[in-house]
Amino acid sequence: MATKELTPEDRQARQKLAIQATYQTDTLLDIFAREFARDDTAFELVAPSLLARMKDLNSVIMAAISGDDGHPTEEMHAVVHGGAA
């Protein structure tokens, strides 16, 4: 099945999503560093969730900046902002 060609509006929306995902990733990295510096078991509990979220956000960033039109913009929005695609 052929993918829909991206419109200028889609490209702009994807750029915005990439920026938002980058800011979220930056904040998650701050949390990751803070929890890592603590001397307790919280890091072991938090790390897997933080890493999974950062991987999801990074996928959106990569798709947006590479021009990958195989992922619908609505799906990318759901990853960044939560909710079903």
All heavy atoms as a GROMACS GRO file, in nm:
protein
  649
    1MET      N    1   0.083  -0.117   0.000
    1MET     CA    2   0.000   0.000   0.000
    1MET      C    3   0.088   0.124   0.000
    1MET      O    4   0.179   0.136   0.080
    1MET     CB    5  -0.090  -0.002   0.124
    1MET     CG    6  -0.184   0.115   0.133
    1MET     SD    7  -0.309   0.090   0.260
    1MET     CE    8  -0.246   0.196   0.386
    2ALA      N    9   0.063   0.215  -0.088
    2ALA     CA   10   0.141   0.338  -0.098
    2ALA      C   11   0.105   0.431   0.018
    2ALA      O   12  -0.009   0.436   0.062
    2ALA     CB   13   0.114   0.408  -0.231
    3THR      N   14   0.205   0.504   0.066
    3THR     CA   15   0.179   0.598   0.173
    3THR      C   16   0.138   0.733   0.115
    3THR      O   17   0.174   0.768   0.004
    3THR     CB   18   0.305   0.617   0.261
    3THR    OG1   19   0.412   0.661   0.177
    3THR    CG2   20   0.342   0.490   0.331
    4LYS      N   21   0.062   0.805   0.193
    4LYS     CA   22   0.014   0.936   0.152
    4LYS      C   23   0.132   1.034   0.152
    4LYS      O   24   0.213   1.036   0.243
    4LYS     CB   25  -0.094   0.982   0.251
    4LYS     CG   26  -0.145   1.122   0.231
    4LYS     CD   27  -0.245   1.158   0.338
    4LYS     CE   28  -0.174   1.228   0.450
    4LYS     NZ   29  -0.260   1.292   0.546
    5GLU      N   30   0.141   1.114   0.047
    5GLU     CA   31   0.248   1.215   0.042
    5GLU      C   32   0.220   1.322   0.148
    5GLU      O   33   0.107   1.364   0.167
    5GLU     CB   34   0.253   1.279  -0.097
    5GLU     CG   35   0.372   1.371  -0.112
    5GLU     CD   36   0.394   1.416  -0.254
    5GLU    OE1   37   0.362   1.340  -0.346
    5GLU    OE2   38   0.442   1.528  -0.272
    6LEU      N   39   0.326   1.365   0.214
    6LEU     CA   40   0.311   1.463   0.320
    6LEU      C   41   0.283   1.602   0.263
    6LEU      O   42   0.349   1.646   0.169
    6LEU     CB   43   0.438   1.469   0.405
    6LEU     CG   44   0.473   1.343   0.482
    6LEU    CD1   45   0.606   1.360   0.553
    6LEU    CD2   46   0.364   1.308   0.581
    7THR      N   47   0.188   1.668   0.322
    7THR     CA   48   0.155   1.806   0.285
    7THR      C   49   0.249   1.901   0.360
    7THR      O   50   0.311   1.861   0.459
    7THR     CB   51   0.009   1.840   0.321
    7THR    OG1   52  -0.003   1.838   0.463
    7THR    CG2   53  -0.090   1.742   0.258
    8PRO      N   54   0.256   2.026   0.317
    8PRO     CA   55   0.335   2.123   0.394
    8PRO      C   56   0.286   2.134   0.539
    8PRO      O   57   0.367   2.152   0.631
    8PRO     CB   58   0.314   2.255   0.317
    8PRO     CG   59   0.288   2.212   0.177
    8PRO     CD   60   0.209   2.084   0.190
    9GLU      N   61   0.155   2.121   0.559
    9GLU     CA   62   0.101   2.127   0.695
    9GLU      C   63   0.149   2.007   0.778
    9GLU      O   64   0.180   2.022   0.896
    9GLU     CB   65  -0.053   2.131   0.692
    9GLU     CG   66  -0.110   2.258   0.634
    9GLU     CD   67  -0.110   2.263   0.481
    9GLU    OE1   68  -0.095   2.157   0.415
    9GLU    OE2   69  -0.124   2.374   0.427
   10ASP      N   70   0.152   1.888   0.714
   10ASP     CA   71   0.203   1.770   0.783
   10ASP      C   72   0.350   1.789   0.821
   10ASP      O   73   0.390   1.757   0.933
   10ASP     CB   74   0.193   1.644   0.695
   10ASP     CG   75   0.053   1.588   0.685
   10ASP    OD1   76  -0.025   1.604   0.782
   10ASP    OD2   77   0.022   1.528   0.580
   11ARG      N   78   0.427   1.842   0.729
   11ARG     CA   79   0.570   1.863   0.757
   11ARG      C   80   0.589   1.961   0.872
   11ARG      O   81   0.674   1.941   0.958
   11ARG     CB   82   0.642   1.910   0.631
   11ARG     CG   83   0.648   1.805   0.524
   11ARG     CD   84   0.737   1.846   0.407
   11ARG     NE   85   0.720   1.757   0.294
   11ARG     CZ   86   0.765   1.634   0.286
   11ARG    NH1   87   0.830   1.582   0.388
   11ARG    NH2   88   0.745   1.560   0.178
   12GLN      N   89   0.509   2.066   0.874
   12GLN     CA   90   0.517   2.164   0.982
   12GLN      C   91   0.476   2.101   1.115
   12GLN      O   92   0.540   2.122   1.218
   12GLN     CB   93   0.430   2.285   0.951
   12GLN     CG   94   0.443   2.396   1.052
   12GLN     CD   95   0.363   2.519   1.012
   12GLN    OE1   96   0.281   2.515   0.921
   12GLN    NE2   97   0.387   2.629   1.081
   13ALA      N   98   0.369   2.022   1.114
   13ALA     CA   99   0.323   1.954   1.235
   13ALA      C  100   0.430   1.858   1.286
   13ALA      O  101   0.455   1.848   1.406
   13ALA     CB  102   0.192   1.879   1.208
   14ARG      N  103   0.494   1.787   1.194
   14ARG     CA  104   0.600   1.693   1.232
   14ARG      C  105   0.720   1.765   1.291
   14ARG      O  106   0.782   1.717   1.385
   14ARG     CB  107   0.641   1.609   1.112
   14ARG     CG  108   0.537   1.505   1.076
   14ARG     CD  109   0.563   1.447   0.938
   14ARG     NE  110   0.472   1.338   0.913
   14ARG     CZ  111   0.507   1.210   0.915
   14ARG    NH1  112   0.631   1.174   0.936
   14ARG    NH2  113   0.417   1.116   0.893
   15GLN      N  114   0.753   1.880   1.235
   15GLN     CA  115   0.865   1.958   1.290
   15GLN      C  116   0.832   2.000   1.434
   15GLN      O  117   0.916   1.989   1.523
   15GLN     CB  118   0.893   2.080   1.204
   15GLN     CG  119   1.009   2.163   1.257
   15GLN     CD  120   1.035   2.287   1.172
   15GLN    OE1  121   0.952   2.330   1.094
   15GLN    NE2  122   1.152   2.344   1.190
   16LYS      N  123   0.710   2.045   1.455
   16LYS     CA  124   0.667   2.084   1.590
   16LYS      C  125   0.671   1.965   1.685
   16LYS      O  126   0.716   1.977   1.799
   16LYS     CB  127   0.527   2.144   1.584
   16LYS     CG  128   0.478   2.199   1.715
   16LYS     CD  129   0.343   2.266   1.700
   16LYS     CE  130   0.295   2.319   1.835
   16LYS     NZ  131   0.163   2.383   1.822
   17LEU      N  132   0.625   1.849   1.639
   17LEU     CA  133   0.628   1.729   1.723
   17LEU      C  134   0.772   1.690   1.756
   17LEU      O  135   0.801   1.649   1.870
   17LEU     CB  136   0.557   1.614   1.653
   17LEU     CG  137   0.405   1.624   1.646
   17LEU    CD1  138   0.348   1.520   1.551
   17LEU    CD2  139   0.344   1.611   1.785
   18ALA      N  140   0.863   1.702   1.660
   18ALA     CA  141   1.003   1.670   1.686
   18ALA      C  142   1.061   1.762   1.792
   18ALA      O  143   1.134   1.717   1.882
   18ALA     CB  144   1.084   1.679   1.557
   19ILE      N  145   1.028   1.890   1.785
   19ILE     CA  146   1.077   1.985   1.886
   19ILE      C  147   1.020   1.951   2.023
   19ILE      O  148   1.093   1.947   2.122
   19ILE     CB  149   1.043   2.130   1.844
   19ILE    CG1  150   1.125   2.169   1.722
   19ILE    CG2  151   1.067   2.228   1.960
   19ILE    CD1  152   1.080   2.295   1.653
   20GLN      N  153   0.890   1.923   2.028
   20GLN     CA  154   0.828   1.887   2.155
   20GLN      C  155   0.887   1.759   2.212
   20GLN      O  156   0.912   1.749   2.333
   20GLN     CB  157   0.676   1.874   2.136
   20GLN     CG  158   0.608   2.005   2.106
   20GLN     CD  159   0.466   1.989   2.058
   20GLN    OE1  160   0.423   1.882   2.015
   20GLN    NE2  161   0.388   2.097   2.066
   21ALA      N  162   0.911   1.661   2.127
   21ALA     CA  163   0.970   1.535   2.171
   21ALA      C  164   1.112   1.557   2.223
   21ALA      O  165   1.154   1.494   2.321
   21ALA     CB  166   0.970   1.433   2.057
   22THR      N  167   1.184   1.648   2.161
   22THR     CA  168   1.321   1.679   2.205
   22THR      C  169   1.319   1.742   2.343
   22THR      O  170   1.399   1.706   2.430
   22THR     CB  171   1.391   1.772   2.104
   22THR    OG1  172   1.392   1.706   1.977
   22THR    CG2  173   1.532   1.804   2.145
   23TYR      N  174   1.227   1.835   2.366
   23TYR     CA  175   1.217   1.896   2.500
   23TYR      C  176   1.177   1.794   2.605
   23TYR      O  177   1.229   1.795   2.717
   23TYR     CB  178   1.117   2.013   2.498
   23TYR     CG  179   1.176   2.141   2.445
   23TYR    CD1  180   1.136   2.193   2.323
   23TYR    CD2  181   1.273   2.211   2.517
   23TYR    CE1  182   1.190   2.311   2.273
   23TYR    CE2  183   1.328   2.328   2.468
   23TYR     CZ  184   1.286   2.378   2.346
   23TYR     OH  185   1.341   2.493   2.298
   24GLN      N  186   1.084   1.705   2.570
   24GLN     CA  187   1.045   1.601   2.666
   24GLN      C  188   1.164   1.511   2.698
   24GLN      O  189   1.187   1.475   2.814
   24GLN     CB  190   0.930   1.518   2.610
   24GLN     CG  191   0.797   1.586   2.616
   24GLN     CD  192   0.684   1.491   2.579
   24GLN    OE1  193   0.688   1.372   2.611
   24GLN    NE2  194   0.583   1.544   2.512
   25THR      N  195   1.240   1.473   2.595
   25THR     CA  196   1.356   1.387   2.615
   25THR      C  197   1.458   1.455   2.705
   25THR      O  198   1.516   1.392   2.794
   25THR     CB  199   1.419   1.349   2.479
   25THR    OG1  200   1.321   1.280   2.401
   25THR    CG2  201   1.540   1.260   2.498
   26ASP      N  202   1.480   1.584   2.684
   26ASP     CA  203   1.574   1.658   2.767
   26ASP      C  204   1.533   1.655   2.914
   26ASP      O  205   1.615   1.631   3.003
   26ASP     CB  206   1.583   1.803   2.717
   26ASP     CG  207   1.686   1.883   2.792
   26ASP    OD1  208   1.807   1.847   2.784
   26ASP    OD2  209   1.648   1.981   2.859
   27THR      N  210   1.405   1.673   2.940
   27THR     CA  211   1.354   1.669   3.077
   27THR      C  212   1.368   1.529   3.136
   27THR      O  213   1.408   1.514   3.252
   27THR     CB  214   1.207   1.714   3.081
   27THR    OG1  215   1.200   1.848   3.030
   27THR    CG2  216   1.152   1.710   3.222
   28LEU      N  217   1.339   1.427   3.056
   28LEU     CA  218   1.353   1.290   3.105
   28LEU      C  219   1.499   1.257   3.136
   28LEU      O  220   1.527   1.185   3.233
   28LEU     CB  221   1.297   1.191   3.002
   28LEU     CG  222   1.145   1.196   2.985
   28LEU    CD1  223   1.103   1.110   2.867
   28LEU    CD2  224   1.075   1.152   3.112
   29LEU      N  225   1.591   1.310   3.057
   29LEU     CA  226   1.733   1.288   3.086
   29LEU      C  227   1.772   1.355   3.218
   29LEU      O  228   1.854   1.299   3.293
   29LEU     CB  229   1.819   1.340   2.971
   29LEU     CG  230   1.816   1.252   2.847
   29LEU    CD1  231   1.877   1.326   2.728
   29LEU    CD2  232   1.889   1.121   2.873
   30ASP      N  233   1.716   1.471   3.248
   30ASP     CA  234   1.741   1.535   3.378
   30ASP      C  235   1.691   1.447   3.492
   30ASP      O  236   1.759   1.429   3.593
   30ASP     CB  237   1.673   1.672   3.385
   30ASP     CG  238   1.739   1.777   3.298
   30ASP    OD1  239   1.856   1.758   3.258
   30ASP    OD2  240   1.672   1.879   3.270
   31ILE      N  241   1.572   1.391   3.475
   31ILE     CA  242   1.517   1.301   3.577
   31ILE      C  243   1.605   1.178   3.591
   31ILE      O  244   1.635   1.133   3.702
   31ILE     CB  245   1.372   1.262   3.542
   31ILE    CG1  246   1.280   1.383   3.548
   31ILE    CG2  247   1.322   1.150   3.634
   31ILE    CD1  248   1.142   1.359   3.488
   32PHE      N  249   1.646   1.122   3.477
   32PHE     CA  250   1.732   1.004   3.477
   32PHE      C  251   1.861   1.032   3.555
   32PHE      O  252   1.901   0.953   3.642
   32PHE     CB  253   1.764   0.966   3.332
   32PHE     CG  254   1.824   0.830   3.314
   32PHE    CD1  255   1.745   0.719   3.299
   32PHE    CD2  256   1.962   0.815   3.311
   32PHE    CE1  257   1.800   0.593   3.282
   32PHE    CE2  258   2.018   0.691   3.293
   32PHE     CZ  259   1.937   0.579   3.279
   33ALA      N  260   1.925   1.145   3.527
   33ALA     CA  261   2.050   1.180   3.595
   33ALA      C  262   2.027   1.201   3.744
   33ALA      O  263   2.109   1.157   3.827
   33ALA     CB  264   2.109   1.306   3.532
   34ARG      N  265   1.918   1.266   3.780
   34ARG     CA  266   1.887   1.290   3.921
   34ARG      C  267   1.868   1.158   3.995
   34ARG      O  268   1.923   1.137   4.104
   34ARG     CB  269   1.762   1.377   3.934
   34ARG     CG  270   1.729   1.411   4.080
   34ARG     CD  271   1.594   1.478   4.092
   34ARG     NE  272   1.489   1.382   4.061
   34ARG     CZ  273   1.378   1.411   3.995
   34ARG    NH1  274   1.356   1.531   3.950
   34ARG    NH2  275   1.288   1.317   3.973
   35GLU      N  276   1.790   1.069   3.937
   35GLU     CA  277   1.764   0.940   4.002
   35GLU      C  278   1.890   0.854   4.009
   35GLU      O  279   1.910   0.782   4.105
   35GLU     CB  280   1.650   0.865   3.931
   35GLU     CG  281   1.516   0.932   3.944
   35GLU     CD  282   1.470   0.949   4.088
   35GLU    OE1  283   1.495   0.860   4.172
   35GLU    OE2  284   1.410   1.054   4.117
   36PHE      N  285   1.973   0.862   3.906
   36PHE     CA  286   2.098   0.786   3.905
   36PHE      C  287   2.190   0.832   4.019
   36PHE      O  288   2.259   0.750   4.080
   36PHE     CB  289   2.168   0.802   3.770
   36PHE     CG  290   2.296   0.724   3.759
   36PHE    CD1  291   2.292   0.587   3.744
   36PHE    CD2  292   2.418   0.788   3.764
   36PHE    CE1  293   2.410   0.514   3.733
   36PHE    CE2  294   2.537   0.716   3.753
   36PHE     CZ  295   2.532   0.579   3.738
   37ALA      N  296   2.189   0.963   4.047
   37ALA     CA  297   2.277   1.018   4.150
   37ALA      C  298   2.232   0.980   4.292
   37ALA      O  299   2.314   0.983   4.384
   37ALA     CB  300   2.283   1.170   4.137
   38ARG      N  301   2.107   0.944   4.308
   38ARG     CA  302   2.058   0.906   4.441
   38ARG      C  303   2.109   0.767   4.477
   38ARG      O  304   2.127   0.681   4.391
   38ARG     CB  305   1.905   0.904   4.444
   38ARG     CG  306   1.848   1.042   4.432
   38ARG     CD  307   1.699   1.035   4.443
   38ARG     NE  308   1.646   1.170   4.434
   38ARG     CZ  309   1.519   1.198   4.444
   38ARG    NH1  310   1.430   1.102   4.462
   38ARG    NH2  311   1.477   1.322   4.435
   39ASP      N  312   2.126   0.747   4.605
   39ASP     CA  313   2.176   0.619   4.652
   39ASP      C  314   2.061   0.536   4.709
   39ASP      O  315   2.055   0.510   4.828
   39ASP     CB  316   2.284   0.641   4.758
   39ASP     CG  317   2.359   0.514   4.792
   39ASP    OD1  318   2.356   0.418   4.712
   39ASP    OD2  319   2.419   0.508   4.901
   40ASP      N  320   1.966   0.501   4.621
   40ASP     CA  321   1.855   0.417   4.665
   40ASP      C  322   1.807   0.331   4.548
   40ASP      O  323   1.866   0.333   4.440
   40ASP     CB  324   1.740   0.500   4.724
   40ASP     CG  325   1.682   0.600   4.626
   40ASP    OD1  326   1.693   0.578   4.503
   40ASP    OD2  327   1.624   0.699   4.670
   41THR      N  328   1.703   0.258   4.569
   41THR     CA  329   1.656   0.165   4.465
   41THR      C  330   1.561   0.229   4.366
   41THR      O  331   1.517   0.163   4.272
   41THR     CB  332   1.586   0.044   4.530
   41THR    OG1  333   1.476   0.092   4.607
   41THR    CG2  334   1.682  -0.035   4.617
   42ALA      N  335   1.529   0.357   4.383
   42ALA     CA  336   1.434   0.423   4.292
   42ALA      C  337   1.484   0.419   4.148
   42ALA      O  338   1.404   0.403   4.056
   42ALA     CB  339   1.409   0.567   4.335
   43PHE      N  340   1.614   0.432   4.128
   43PHE     CA  341   1.668   0.433   3.993
   43PHE      C  342   1.634   0.303   3.920
   43PHE      O  343   1.595   0.305   3.804
   43PHE     CB  344   1.819   0.454   3.994
   43PHE     CG  345   1.880   0.455   3.858
   43PHE    CD1  346   1.864   0.565   3.774
   43PHE    CD2  347   1.952   0.347   3.811
   43PHE    CE1  348   1.919   0.566   3.646
   43PHE    CE2  349   2.007   0.347   3.684
   43PHE     CZ  350   1.990   0.457   3.602
   44GLU      N  351   1.647   0.192   3.989
   44GLU     CA  352   1.617   0.062   3.928
   44GLU      C  353   1.470   0.052   3.888
   44GLU      O  354   1.437  -0.015   3.790
   44GLU     CB  355   1.650  -0.051   4.026
   44GLU     CG  356   1.798  -0.063   4.055
   44GLU     CD  357   1.827  -0.164   4.164
   44GLU    OE1  358   1.739  -0.249   4.193
   44GLU    OE2  359   1.936  -0.160   4.221
   45LEU      N  360   1.383   0.120   3.959
   45LEU     CA  361   1.241   0.118   3.928
   45LEU      C  362   1.205   0.217   3.817
   45LEU      O  363   1.117   0.189   3.736
   45LEU     CB  364   1.160   0.151   4.054
   45LEU     CG  365   1.178   0.056   4.172
   45LEU    CD1  366   1.107   0.110   4.295
   45LEU    CD2  367   1.128  -0.082   4.137
   46VAL      N  368   1.274   0.329   3.813
   46VAL     CA  369   1.241   0.437   3.719
   46VAL      C  370   1.311   0.420   3.585
   46VAL      O  371   1.254   0.452   3.480
   46VAL     CB  372   1.279   0.573   3.783
   46VAL    CG1  373   1.264   0.686   3.683
   46VAL    CG2  374   1.194   0.600   3.906
   47ALA      N  375   1.431   0.368   3.585
   47ALA     CA  376   1.512   0.362   3.462
   47ALA      C  377   1.443   0.292   3.345
   47ALA      O  378   1.443   0.347   3.235
   47ALA     CB  379   1.647   0.298   3.492
   48PRO      N  380   1.385   0.175   3.362
   48PRO     CA  381   1.324   0.109   3.246
   48PRO      C  382   1.213   0.192   3.181
   48PRO      O  383   1.204   0.201   3.059
   48PRO     CB  384   1.269  -0.022   3.302
   48PRO     CG  385   1.353  -0.049   3.423
   48PRO     CD  386   1.382   0.086   3.480
   49SER      N  387   1.130   0.256   3.263
   49SER     CA  388   1.022   0.339   3.209
   49SER      C  389   1.076   0.462   3.137
   49SER      O  390   1.027   0.500   3.030
   49SER     CB  391   0.928   0.383   3.321
   49SER     OG  392   0.864   0.272   3.377
   50LEU      N  393   1.176   0.526   3.197
   50LEU     CA  394   1.236   0.644   3.134
   50LEU      C  395   1.300   0.608   3.001
   50LEU      O  396   1.284   0.680   2.901
   50LEU     CB  397   1.340   0.708   3.226
   50LEU     CG  398   1.286   0.781   3.349
   50LEU    CD1  399   1.402   0.825   3.438
   50LEU    CD2  400   1.202   0.899   3.311
   51LEU      N  401   1.372   0.498   2.998
   51LEU     CA  402   1.439   0.457   2.874
   51LEU      C  403   1.339   0.422   2.765
   51LEU      O  404   1.358   0.459   2.649
   51LEU     CB  405   1.533   0.340   2.902
   51LEU     CG  406   1.657   0.375   2.984
   51LEU    CD1  407   1.731   0.247   3.025
   51LEU    CD2  408   1.748   0.470   2.909
   52ALA      N  409   1.231   0.354   2.802
   52ALA     CA  410   1.129   0.319   2.703
   52ALA      C  411   1.063   0.444   2.646
   52ALA      O  412   1.041   0.455   2.524
   52ALA     CB  413   1.024   0.227   2.767
   53ARG      N  414   1.033   0.541   2.732
   53ARG     CA  415   0.971   0.665   2.687
   53ARG      C  416   1.066   0.743   2.596
   53ARG      O  417   1.026   0.795   2.491
   53ARG     CB  418   0.931   0.750   2.808
   53ARG     CG  419   0.869   0.883   2.773
   53ARG     CD  420   0.734   0.865   2.707
   53ARG     NE  421   0.677   0.996   2.678
   53ARG     CZ  422   0.598   1.022   2.576
   53ARG    NH1  423   0.562   0.925   2.495
   53ARG    NH2  424   0.551   1.142   2.557
   54MET      N  425   1.194   0.750   2.634
   54MET     CA  426   1.291   0.822   2.551
   54MET      C  427   1.308   0.755   2.416
   54MET      O  428   1.323   0.822   2.314
   54MET     CB  429   1.425   0.835   2.625
   54MET     CG  430   1.420   0.936   2.737
   54MET     SD  431   1.580   0.969   2.813
   54MET     CE  432   1.602   0.824   2.913
   55LYS      N  433   1.302   0.624   2.411
   55LYS     CA  434   1.311   0.552   2.284
   55LYS      C  435   1.192   0.585   2.196
   55LYS      O  436   1.208   0.611   2.076
   55LYS     CB  437   1.322   0.402   2.307
   55LYS     CG  438   1.338   0.324   2.177
   55LYS     CD  439   1.384   0.184   2.204
   55LYS     CE  440   1.398   0.102   2.078
   55LYS     NZ  441   1.482   0.157   1.976
   56ASP      N  442   1.072   0.587   2.253
   56ASP     CA  443   0.952   0.623   2.176
   56ASP      C  444   0.962   0.765   2.121
   56ASP      O  445   0.931   0.791   2.005
   56ASP     CB  446   0.826   0.610   2.262
   56ASP     CG  447   0.790   0.466   2.293
   56ASP    OD1  448   0.842   0.374   2.226
   56ASP    OD2  449   0.709   0.446   2.386
   57LEU      N  450   1.004   0.858   2.206
   57LEU     CA  451   1.018   0.997   2.163
   57LEU      C  452   1.125   1.010   2.054
   57LEU      O  453   1.108   1.084   1.957
   57LEU     CB  454   1.051   1.087   2.282
   57LEU     CG  455   0.938   1.106   2.383
   57LEU    CD1  456   0.992   1.172   2.510
   57LEU    CD2  457   0.824   1.186   2.324
   58ASN      N  458   1.234   0.938   2.071
   58ASN     CA  459   1.341   0.944   1.971
   58ASN      C  460   1.294   0.891   1.836
   58ASN      O  461   1.333   0.943   1.731
   58ASN     CB  462   1.463   0.866   2.019
   58ASN     CG  463   1.583   0.893   1.933
   58ASN    OD1  464   1.626   1.007   1.918
   58ASN    ND2  465   1.638   0.789   1.874
   59SER      N  466   1.207   0.792   1.837
   59SER     CA  467   1.152   0.740   1.711
   59SER      C  468   1.073   0.848   1.637
   59SER      O  469   1.081   0.858   1.515
   59SER     CB  470   1.062   0.619   1.738
   59SER     OG  471   1.139   0.513   1.788
   60VAL      N  472   0.998   0.928   1.712
   60VAL     CA  473   0.924   1.039   1.651
   60VAL      C  474   1.021   1.140   1.593
   60VAL      O  475   1.004   1.188   1.480
   60VAL     CB  476   0.830   1.106   1.754
   60VAL    CG1  477   0.773   1.237   1.700
   60VAL    CG2  478   0.719   1.011   1.795
   61ILE      N  479   1.124   1.174   1.669
   61ILE     CA  480   1.222   1.272   1.622
   61ILE      C  481   1.288   1.223   1.494
   61ILE      O  482   1.299   1.298   1.396
   61ILE     CB  483   1.327   1.299   1.732
   61ILE    CG1  484   1.262   1.364   1.854
   61ILE    CG2  485   1.441   1.387   1.677
   61ILE    CD1  486   1.348   1.362   1.979
   62MET      N  487   1.331   1.098   1.492
   62MET     CA  488   1.398   1.044   1.374
   62MET      C  489   1.305   1.043   1.254
   62MET      O  490   1.345   1.080   1.143
   62MET     CB  491   1.452   0.904   1.402
   62MET     CG  492   1.570   0.905   1.497
   62MET     SD  493   1.656   0.745   1.521
   62MET     CE  494   1.527   0.626   1.523
   63ALA      N  495   1.180   1.002   1.273
   63ALA     CA  496   1.085   0.999   1.162
   63ALA      C  497   1.059   1.140   1.109
   63ALA      O  498   1.051   1.162   0.988
   63ALA     CB  499   0.954   0.934   1.205
   64ALA      N  500   1.049   1.236   1.200
   64ALA     CA  501   1.018   1.373   1.159
   64ALA      C  502   1.134   1.436   1.082
   64ALA      O  503   1.112   1.499   0.978
   64ALA     CB  504   0.985   1.458   1.282
   65ILE      N  505   1.256   1.419   1.130
   65ILE     CA  506   1.367   1.487   1.064
   65ILE      C  507   1.417   1.414   0.940
   65ILE      O  508   1.480   1.474   0.854
   65ILE     CB  509   1.484   1.517   1.161
   65ILE    CG1  510   1.548   1.389   1.213
   65ILE    CG2  511   1.437   1.605   1.275
   65ILE    CD1  512   1.672   1.413   1.298
   66SER      N  513   1.384   1.286   0.930
   66SER     CA  514   1.429   1.210   0.812
   66SER      C  515   1.328   1.216   0.698
   66SER      O  516   1.357   1.170   0.588
   66SER     CB  517   1.454   1.064   0.849
   66SER     OG  518   1.332   0.998   0.875
   67GLY      N  519   1.210   1.272   0.726
   67GLY     CA  520   1.106   1.278   0.623
   67GLY      C  521   1.037   1.146   0.602
   67GLY      O  522   0.972   1.126   0.500
   68ASP      N  523   1.047   1.055   0.699
   68ASP     CA  524   0.983   0.924   0.690
   68ASP      C  525   0.832   0.943   0.690
   68ASP      O  526   0.774   0.983   0.790
   68ASP     CB  527   1.027   0.839   0.809
   68ASP     CG  528   0.961   0.702   0.815
   68ASP    OD1  529   0.882   0.670   0.724
   68ASP    OD2  530   0.988   0.629   0.910
   69ASP      N  531   0.770   0.914   0.576
   69ASP     CA  532   0.625   0.930   0.569
   69ASP      C  533   0.551   0.799   0.596
   69ASP      O  534   0.431   0.788   0.575
   69ASP     CB  535   0.582   0.989   0.435
   69ASP     CG  536   0.621   0.901   0.316
   69ASP    OD1  537   0.688   0.798   0.338
   69ASP    OD2  538   0.584   0.935   0.204
   70GLY      N  539   0.623   0.699   0.646
   70GLY     CA  540   0.562   0.570   0.678
   70GLY      C  541   0.487   0.569   0.810
   70GLY      O  542   0.418   0.474   0.842
   71HIS      N  543   0.503   0.675   0.888
   71HIS     CA  544   0.434   0.687   1.015
   71HIS      C  545   0.336   0.804   1.005
   71HIS      O  546   0.378   0.917   0.983
   71HIS     CB  547   0.532   0.714   1.129
   71HIS     CG  548   0.628   0.602   1.153
   71HIS    ND1  549   0.744   0.588   1.082
   71HIS    CD2  550   0.622   0.498   1.238
   71HIS    CE1  551   0.807   0.480   1.124
   71HIS    NE2  552   0.735   0.423   1.217
   72PRO      N  553   0.207   0.778   1.024
   72PRO     CA  554   0.110   0.888   1.016
   72PRO      C  555   0.138   0.995   1.122
   72PRO      O  556   0.179   0.964   1.235
   72PRO     CB  557  -0.024   0.820   1.045
   72PRO     CG  558  -0.001   0.675   1.015
   72PRO     CD  559   0.143   0.649   1.047
   73THR      N  560   0.116   1.118   1.086
   73THR     CA  561   0.139   1.230   1.178
   73THR      C  562   0.054   1.213   1.303
   73THR      O  563   0.100   1.242   1.414
   73THR     CB  564   0.107   1.364   1.108
   73THR    OG1  565   0.189   1.374   0.990
   73THR    CG2  566   0.135   1.482   1.199
   74GLU      N  567  -0.068   1.163   1.288
   74GLU     CA  568  -0.156   1.143   1.403
   74GLU      C  569  -0.096   1.042   1.501
   74GLU      O  570  -0.109   1.057   1.622
   74GLU     CB  571  -0.295   1.095   1.357
   74GLU     CG  572  -0.369   1.194   1.270
   74GLU     CD  573  -0.324   1.192   1.123
   74GLU    OE1  574  -0.256   1.096   1.079
   74GLU    OE2  575  -0.356   1.288   1.053
   75GLU      N  576  -0.032   0.939   1.448
   75GLU     CA  577   0.033   0.838   1.533
   75GLU      C  578   0.149   0.902   1.610
   75GLU      O  579   0.169   0.875   1.728
   75GLU     CB  580   0.083   0.724   1.445
   75GLU     CG  581   0.153   0.613   1.519
   75GLU     CD  582   0.202   0.506   1.424
   75GLU    OE1  583   0.117   0.440   1.360
   75GLU    OE2  584   0.325   0.491   1.412
   76MET      N  585   0.226   0.985   1.540
   76MET     CA  586   0.338   1.054   1.605
   76MET      C  587   0.288   1.148   1.714
   76MET      O  588   0.347   1.157   1.822
   76MET     CB  589   0.420   1.129   1.500
   76MET     CG  590   0.487   1.034   1.400
   76MET     SD  591   0.552   1.116   1.254
   76MET     CE  592   0.676   1.222   1.324
   77HIS      N  593   0.176   1.216   1.687
   77HIS     CA  594   0.117   1.305   1.787
   77HIS      C  595   0.076   1.226   1.911
   77HIS      O  596   0.098   1.271   2.025
   77HIS     CB  597  -0.004   1.377   1.726
   77HIS     CG  598  -0.063   1.480   1.817
   77HIS    ND1  599  -0.155   1.450   1.914
   77HIS    CD2  600  -0.041   1.614   1.825
   77HIS    CE1  601  -0.188   1.559   1.979
   77HIS    NE2  602  -0.121   1.661   1.927
   78ALA      N  603   0.018   1.109   1.890
   78ALA     CA  604  -0.024   1.026   2.003
   78ALA      C  605   0.096   0.982   2.088
   78ALA      O  606   0.087   0.975   2.210
   78ALA     CB  607  -0.101   0.904   1.952
   79VAL      N  608   0.209   0.955   2.024
   79VAL     CA  609   0.329   0.917   2.100
   79VAL      C  610   0.377   1.033   2.185
   79VAL      O  611   0.409   1.016   2.302
   79VAL     CB  612   0.441   0.870   2.004
   79VAL    CG1  613   0.573   0.854   2.077
   79VAL    CG2  614   0.401   0.740   1.935
   80VAL      N  615   0.380   1.152   2.127
   80VAL     CA  616   0.432   1.268   2.201
   80VAL      C  617   0.336   1.314   2.309
   80VAL      O  618   0.377   1.346   2.420
   80VAL     CB  619   0.465   1.384   2.104
   80VAL    CG1  620   0.507   1.510   2.179
   80VAL    CG2  621   0.575   1.342   2.005
   81HIS      N  622   0.207   1.316   2.278
   81HIS     CA  623   0.110   1.376   2.370
   81HIS      C  624   0.022   1.275   2.440
   81HIS      O  625  -0.065   1.313   2.520
   81HIS     CB  626   0.022   1.474   2.294
   81HIS     CG  627   0.100   1.591   2.242
   81HIS    ND1  628   0.154   1.688   2.322
   81HIS    CD2  629   0.138   1.623   2.115
   81HIS    CE1  630   0.220   1.777   2.250
   81HIS    NE2  631   0.213   1.738   2.123
   82GLY      N  632   0.041   1.146   2.413
   82GLY     CA  633  -0.039   1.043   2.476
   82GLY      C  634  -0.170   1.022   2.405
   82GLY      O  635  -0.209   1.099   2.319
   83GLY      N  636  -0.234   0.914   2.435
   83GLY     CA  637  -0.362   0.884   2.374
   83GLY      C  638  -0.347   0.786   2.258
   83GLY      O  639  -0.237   0.756   2.214
   84ALA      N  640  -0.457   0.740   2.212
   84ALA     CA  641  -0.458   0.643   2.102
   84ALA      C  642  -0.435   0.714   1.970
   84ALA      O  643  -0.475   0.828   1.952
   84ALA     CB  644  -0.592   0.570   2.100
   85ALA      N  645  -0.370   0.644   1.882
   85ALA     CA  646  -0.343   0.701   1.749
   85ALA      C  647  -0.466   0.698   1.664
   85ALA      O  648  -0.554   0.620   1.679
   85ALA     CB  649  -0.231   0.621   1.682
   0.00000   0.00000   0.00000
